[in-house]
Amino acid sequence: MNHASGKASNAVLAKARALYGRRLRAEDYRRLTDCHTMTELANELKALPLYANTLAEVNPTYARRAQLENLLRQSQYERFDSLCRYDRSAGSSVYQYLTLCCEVDELTAALRCLDAGRPGDYLYRLPDFLEQRCSIDLYALAKATDLQSLLAAVQGTPWAKVLAPLANAKPDRGLTAQAEPLMQEYRHRALVAMAPKPAKQGEQPGLRELIELECDTSAVSNAARLIRVGAPATTVRNACRRDCSALTAAEWDYLLASPDLPAFKQRFAQTSYGPLLAHHDYTVLKEGFFRYRTDWCRKWLRFSTEPTLVMMCYIWLAQCEVWNLNHIIEGVHYKLPAEEVLALLIGYDEHD
């Protein structure tokens, strides 16, 4: 490693850990879940230093759920960009992958607005990160009022080919449900392409292990869902991407041959993930994976010396924080008890 790349790597480590130090604490989450109206919640969110700039133009009196969720989602981009500037100097391809993930988020948000019949809810502001890095014309995407204009907004980008099958979308199904598998397959291929070779026995976990964990979360969750509804064995196997997995081929064969969901859960407990998730309380396997991954990322954010891994650990934890805020927004919208909402939060620690 030369002197310049060494300085860039150290900058990534320091920046990611400093950003994580600004995370929301238990008292912040409790204060937010105690809100009773969207106006009250918007005021509390605007008072959080990490989100104050993003929400500066929000008028709490007229704050709406979709507006807050979209702005909070986009609040992550500036932090990601500040990390990626250093990471690109260190020679990593993660920058391009994160840009792709942001594009997936924006396309998904636009599709959901179309499905809800509220296309105007999609874009409240255009972050500098997206304006400079995104391959999609987000102004055109924001003006999309139907599928045809949305597809026109992605012409000339890789997304045109990815979303081309939507031209034959079934009108009785939501656009989001039909587009998400296409986008997630594209994202998955980009993620796996980043994975280094497996670590040697005795070495510290690295980026490969984190990518395997993400891929396995998706594959195991998909398998459990399909087996629960009685999908054919071939459908289950085809839906579970196993090209980057911490599980062995034998473990996968045993899992996917499960006759029903109880058998699947019993067999999953016997895999290498079983004891790891057993330390967490969860209802569905995906939730268990998320809680385990959060603890994993907290540990290696602190102890790893691999800049890209530390950055990716922080990014996961930052995403969880925004998801937690979305749960709180939904809880206030539907007047749910605070304790019920707190139980949904990933990584919430009452002693933090």
PEWO-V573435 format. One record per residue. N is the residue number from 1. OMEGA is omega in whole degrees, 0 to 359 (NA if undefined). Layout:
n=N omega=OMEGA
n=N omega=OMEGA
This chain:
n=1 omega=179
n=2 omega=186
n=3 omega=182
n=4 omega=181
n=5 omega=177
n=6 omega=177
n=7 omega=179
n=8 omega=180
n=9 omega=178
n=10 omega=179
n=11 omega=177
n=12 omega=180
n=13 omega=183
n=14 omega=183
n=15 omega=181
n=16 omega=181
n=17 omega=177
n=18 omega=178
n=19 omega=179
n=20 omega=178
n=21 omega=179
n=22 omega=183
n=23 omega=175
n=24 omega=180
n=25 omega=183
n=26 omega=181
n=27 omega=177
n=28 omega=180
n=29 omega=180
n=30 omega=180
n=31 omega=180
n=32 omega=181
n=33 omega=177
n=34 omega=179
n=35 omega=183
n=36 omega=180
n=37 omega=178
n=38 omega=177
n=39 omega=179
n=40 omega=180
n=41 omega=180
n=42 omega=177
n=43 omega=180
n=44 omega=179
n=45 omega=180
n=46 omega=180
n=47 omega=179
n=48 omega=184
n=49 omega=185
n=50 omega=184
n=51 omega=185
n=52 omega=182
n=53 omega=181
n=54 omega=186
n=55 omega=187
n=56 omega=185
n=57 omega=179
n=58 omega=173
n=59 omega=185
n=60 omega=182
n=61 omega=184
n=62 omega=182
n=63 omega=179
n=64 omega=183
n=65 omega=182
n=66 omega=180
n=67 omega=181
n=68 omega=181
n=69 omega=180
n=70 omega=181
n=71 omega=179
n=72 omega=177
n=73 omega=182
n=74 omega=179
n=75 omega=180
n=76 omega=192
n=77 omega=181
n=78 omega=178
n=79 omega=179
n=80 omega=182
n=81 omega=180
n=82 omega=176
n=83 omega=184
n=84 omega=178
n=85 omega=176
n=86 omega=185
n=87 omega=176
n=88 omega=178
n=89 omega=180
n=90 omega=174
n=91 omega=182
n=92 omega=177
n=93 omega=183
n=94 omega=181
n=95 omega=181
n=96 omega=180
n=97 omega=181
n=98 omega=176
n=99 omega=177
n=100 omega=180
n=101 omega=177
n=102 omega=178
n=103 omega=175
n=104 omega=180
n=105 omega=182
n=106 omega=178
n=107 omega=179
n=108 omega=179
n=109 omega=179
n=110 omega=179
n=111 omega=179
n=112 omega=177
n=113 omega=176
n=114 omega=179
n=115 omega=182
n=116 omega=182
n=117 omega=181
n=118 omega=182
n=119 omega=181
n=120 omega=181
n=121 omega=191
n=122 omega=191
n=123 omega=178
n=124 omega=175
n=125 omega=181
n=126 omega=180
n=127 omega=180
n=128 omega=181
n=129 omega=181
n=130 omega=181
n=131 omega=184
n=132 omega=191
n=133 omega=188
n=134 omega=179
n=135 omega=183
n=136 omega=172
n=137 omega=186
n=138 omega=175
n=139 omega=177
n=140 omega=179
n=141 omega=180
n=142 omega=180
n=143 omega=183
n=144 omega=179
n=145 omega=179
n=146 omega=183
n=147 omega=183
n=148 omega=181
n=149 omega=175
n=150 omega=179
n=151 omega=178
n=152 omega=181
n=153 omega=182
n=154 omega=178
n=155 omega=181
n=156 omega=177
n=157 omega=176
n=158 omega=183
n=159 omega=179
n=160 omega=179
n=161 omega=181
n=162 omega=185
n=163 omega=181
n=164 omega=179
n=165 omega=179
n=166 omega=178
n=167 omega=178
n=168 omega=182
n=169 omega=179
n=170 omega=185
n=171 omega=182
n=172 omega=177
n=173 omega=180
n=174 omega=178
n=175 omega=182
n=176 omega=181
n=177 omega=181
n=178 omega=182
n=179 omega=186
n=180 omega=178
n=181 omega=179
n=182 omega=181
n=183 omega=182
n=184 omega=175
n=185 omega=179
n=186 omega=179
n=187 omega=180
n=188 omega=180
n=189 omega=178
n=190 omega=179
n=191 omega=182
n=192 omega=179
n=193 omega=179
n=194 omega=189
n=195 omega=174
n=196 omega=175
n=197 omega=180
n=198 omega=179
n=199 omega=176
n=200 omega=181
n=201 omega=179
n=202 omega=179
n=203 omega=176
n=204 omega=174
n=205 omega=180
n=206 omega=183
n=207 omega=180
n=208 omega=183
n=209 omega=178
n=210 omega=179
n=211 omega=176
n=212 omega=180
n=213 omega=178
n=214 omega=180
n=215 omega=180
n=216 omega=176
n=217 omega=181
n=218 omega=184
n=219 omega=181
n=220 omega=180
n=221 omega=178
n=222 omega=180
n=223 omega=181
n=224 omega=181
n=225 omega=183
n=226 omega=178
n=227 omega=179
n=228 omega=182
n=229 omega=176
n=230 omega=179
n=231 omega=177
n=232 omega=183
n=233 omega=181
n=234 omega=178
n=235 omega=180
n=236 omega=183
n=237 omega=182
n=238 omega=183
n=239 omega=185
n=240 omega=180
n=241 omega=185
n=242 omega=183
n=243 omega=176
n=244 omega=190
n=245 omega=174
n=246 omega=179
n=247 omega=178
n=248 omega=177
n=249 omega=180
n=250 omega=178
n=251 omega=179
n=252 omega=179
n=253 omega=180
n=254 omega=180
n=255 omega=187
n=256 omega=176
n=257 omega=181
n=258 omega=182
n=259 omega=181
n=260 omega=184
n=261 omega=177
n=262 omega=178
n=263 omega=179
n=264 omega=180
n=265 omega=179
n=266 omega=180
n=267 omega=178
n=268 omega=180
n=269 omega=180
n=270 omega=178
n=271 omega=180
n=272 omega=178
n=273 omega=186
n=274 omega=181
n=275 omega=182
n=276 omega=179
n=277 omega=182
n=278 omega=180
n=279 omega=186
n=280 omega=174
n=281 omega=179
n=282 omega=180
n=283 omega=179
n=284 omega=186
n=285 omega=181
n=286 omega=177
n=287 omega=177
n=288 omega=177
n=289 omega=182
n=290 omega=181
n=291 omega=176
n=292 omega=181
n=293 omega=178
n=294 omega=177
n=295 omega=179
n=296 omega=182
n=297 omega=176
n=298 omega=181
n=299 omega=187
n=300 omega=168
n=301 omega=182
n=302 omega=192
n=303 omega=183
n=304 omega=174
n=305 omega=178
n=306 omega=187
n=307 omega=183
n=308 omega=178
n=309 omega=180
n=310 omega=179
n=311 omega=181
n=312 omega=176
n=313 omega=179
n=314 omega=182
n=315 omega=176
n=316 omega=182
n=317 omega=177
n=318 omega=177
n=319 omega=178
n=320 omega=180
n=321 omega=179
n=322 omega=175
n=323 omega=178
n=324 omega=178
n=325 omega=176
n=326 omega=176
n=327 omega=181
n=328 omega=177
n=329 omega=179
n=330 omega=180
n=331 omega=178
n=332 omega=180
n=333 omega=183
n=334 omega=176
n=335 omega=180
n=336 omega=177
n=337 omega=183
n=338 omega=182
n=339 omega=178
n=340 omega=179
n=341 omega=180
n=342 omega=180
n=343 omega=181
n=344 omega=188
n=345 omega=179
n=346 omega=178
n=347 omega=178
n=348 omega=180
n=349 omega=184
n=350 omega=179
n=351 omega=182
n=352 omega=NA
